[in-house]
Amino acid sequence: MAATKGKLCVTGAGGYLGSWVVQLLLSKGYSVHGTVREPADAKYAHLSKLEKASDNLKLFKADLLDYNSLYSAVEGCSGVFHVASPVPSITVPNPEVELMDPAVKGTLNVLEVCAQVKVKRVVVVSSGAAVSMNPSWPKGKVMDESCWSNEEYCTSTKNWYCLSKTKAESQAFEYAKQSGLDVVTVCPTLIWGPILQSTVNASSMALIKLLKGYETVENKFRLVVDVRDVAEALLLAYEKPEAEGRYICSAHAVWTKDLVEKLRSIYPSFNYPKNFSEGGEEQKLSSEKLKRLGWRYRTLEETLIDSVERYHKTEILD
Ligand SMILES: NC(=O)c1ccc[n+]([C@@H]2O[C@H](COP(=O)([O-])OP(=O)(O)OC[C@H]3O[C@@H](n4cnc5c(N)ncnc54)[C@H](OP(=O)(O)O)[C@@H]3O)[C@@H](O)[C@H]2O)c1
């Protein structure tokens, strides 16, 4: 049956979050244009298996640095979810080319196409990384949407991913101001939850490594949110007429050591870390603004169980 709710574009449709956004939009009756870099690659096979994909999902080959390829994907769409951005699991040798360009120039390319095509609204996926790297924020004070990561601080600490997301988001708002394009951003913290794709993305790898990868691990403070709840937040940001500005999207705050104990109580036989080193400070981020838009989230237990069960099914843990 043909989609009735209109056509939306999702950039990075084959990635971890992108795949869940595509699934959610298809389930809600939208028709979806998804961008991927190599449509023939087997790593996107899961997309064509999604319910309603055969009728309502069309994949476009597009790179964030190629304006024309983006234009073909966005043309005819009333809204865009800009999800694509590099999320490296290791330090990249050339951050300018591998991270900054696709994140920052890529976002501006997407926005220019959206302005040209006159889409109704663009929802840009930013990150908690664009919020929390701010050493001048008062200690202990809850961070809200008025808190921005400090670009000089990200640069001096060589935190290129944080810098890429901070610049991309702030320039997106700058572009929105100049062009009149309706841009809303969502800033998720660490995303966990079941994977749809066959390859393991960087944030899921962080959970998998807690199950079997470390002898000693830093007792970091983690702010976790479920991938399915982030997809719902993005849809709210698109559908709610009153949505504006940025939205922090974070559900659970937990020290790594406590997280491991929680996992151990559910799954006693994994090879968990034996030692925990000192791991930094507690940070508090508020998702109250997103909750006022109607956002709800799952329990941490549900996120952890559904993640691990999916890893088992896809034999990632073997
Ligand atoms: N996972 C987290 O914990 C987390 C937290 C906060 C924010 N985010 C944000 O969420 C978004 C999705 O991340 P993810 O966790 O789902 O990671 P992911 O699975 O690695 O997805 C990244 C996506 O970006 C695409 N991409 C990268 N460079 C590109 C380029 N030059 N041109 C076109 N596409 C490009 C990739 O496309 P290909 O499939 O073609 O490689 C992939 O689909 C990102 O914006 C990320 O910053 C993630």
The ligand as an ORCA input file, in Angstrom:
! r2SCAN-3c Opt
* xyz 0 1
  N      25.854      6.504     18.544
  C      25.937      7.454     19.459
  O      26.234      7.196     20.643
  C      25.621      8.869     19.083
  C      25.429      9.809     20.120
  C      25.102     11.123     19.786
  C      24.962     11.493     18.476
  N      25.162     10.559     17.476
  C      24.995     11.015     16.099
  O      24.056     10.156     15.477
  C      24.326     10.099     14.068
  C      24.384      8.656     13.612
  O      25.427      7.998     14.295
  P      25.442      6.400     14.482
  O      25.781      6.136     15.886
  O      24.237      5.818     13.882
  O      26.742      6.019     13.661
  P      26.945      5.138     12.333
  O      26.196      3.872     12.415
  O      28.424      5.078     12.152
  O      26.302      6.050     11.220
  C      26.977      7.115     10.640
  C      26.342      7.357      9.286
  O      26.976      8.501      8.683
  C      27.181      8.196      7.339
  N      28.304      8.990      6.803
  C      29.508      9.204      7.367
  N      30.260      9.969      6.543
  C      29.510     10.230      5.443
  C      29.719     10.954      4.238
  N      30.861     11.573      3.979
  N      28.708     10.987      3.329
  C      27.545     10.355      3.562
  N      27.287      9.649      4.678
  C      28.261      9.596      5.614
  C      27.462      6.719      7.294
  O      27.145      6.279      5.994
  P      27.634      4.908      5.320
  O      26.593      3.926      5.708
  O      27.644      5.216      3.890
  O      28.992      4.596      5.893
  C      26.501      6.191      8.347
  O      25.250      5.917      7.796
  C      25.612     10.887     13.863
  O      25.266     12.194     13.460
  C      26.236     10.914     15.247
  O      27.100     12.022     15.421
  C      25.479      9.275     17.760
*
